[in-house]
Amino acid sequence: MLVPSVPAFEVQTDDPFSSESLVTGEVLINPLFFNYPWQHAGENGSLTITFEEECSKELQVELDPNTVQPRGVANTQATVDARVTTCPPTPGSTPESVVVTFTIDPNEPVQGSEDAGGHSHNGNRPRGNFTVPKTGPTAVMCTVSTFDAQGVGTCDEPKTYFPPEVSGNVKIVAEAKDFDKAEKRINVQVPGLIPLEEVIIPTFFRLTGRTSTHFDNHYGTENTVDKIVAMAFDYFDLHNETIGINDMSLIWGGLFDIRNNWSAKPGHSRHRLGKSVDIDRCA
Ligand SMILES: [Zn+2]
């Protein structure tokens, strides 16, 4: 913090010491001329300065719920709202309306990160839409025009977020003039999928089909994982040969685009729920 080298106080009212009534004014500290709003309520000859609290302005994103399932798996959606904290209303003045713009961060999740849902490739990744599924806009605005006694308000009309087919951790951003940018993440995922190889160390089957773009390809529901293990064991028992367990689902399920094109075509229209598995032909 800058401290003025010569802190000379200069009271900028006619005569703040002359009255017991409330006097407001400004204290200037030369030479920086910062403005310190104050009130005077002292008796004659004394000065009591009460600094006015700056009202804190804050913008927050609210998502309900903050975990949804990918499109095509379940018709889930989330309500997107803004919580705006501004200067509380005072007699004779109400806070101005705040226009909030919501966007979907086009750079998140980063490919290959733990938020990417198992996709280590770029391209035109779908991140969901506002208002309507798939074709809706990726930016919408809401107005906050009503505030409570503390100066807190929410969108007059909250918005709706529809997830993409692709699982991942998507970032919703809110911006408004004179407010710091706010953001919140929403998880798009099929819950409860577990990795096959954590259930059993495979000796009677092989894990196949891993690629650099979809490395975590052996996730499934607990039931599916149990069935695969039992099936592979029976096959090994009968033929003394291992089968190859190829693609199941990605770590959070959803679209498994084997062509790295964010499309179910060609192939792999299933593999979203953790209930499907490809078996290699060659034992
Ligand atoms: Zn992919």
Residues whose N, C-alpha, C, O or C-beta is under 5 A from the ligand:
A	BS01	ZN	H119 D257 N260
